[in-house]
Amino acid sequence: MSDSEEPDSKSQDFRTRFKQLTQPLVDSLDSRLRDQVDLRVDQRVDSTLSARLSVIERAIADLDRSIKELQERSES
């Protein structure tokens, strides 16, 4: 092995060892961040759906009242 290849080899070996040592930490952080993002997305989806469902429920209630009024008029 020549002297010019040795620093590259040591550098590569150091990178490999560094990755091996830090990979569990990186995986843990990645998992935590993913869980936080998932939770925030779920919360936003829930609030958006809740808001839209309440609009639909009000519209159904309005339609129900209108139908009852029309039925009462037709019976009179």
Contacts in CASP RR format, 6 or more apart in sequence:
PFRMAT RR
TARGET T0000
AUTHOR 0000-0000-0000
METHOD contacts of the structure
MODEL  1
MSDSEEPDSKSQDFRTRFKQLTQPLVDSLDSRLRDQVDLRVDQRVDSTLS
ARLSVIERAIADLDRSIKELQERSES
1 9 0 8 1.000
END
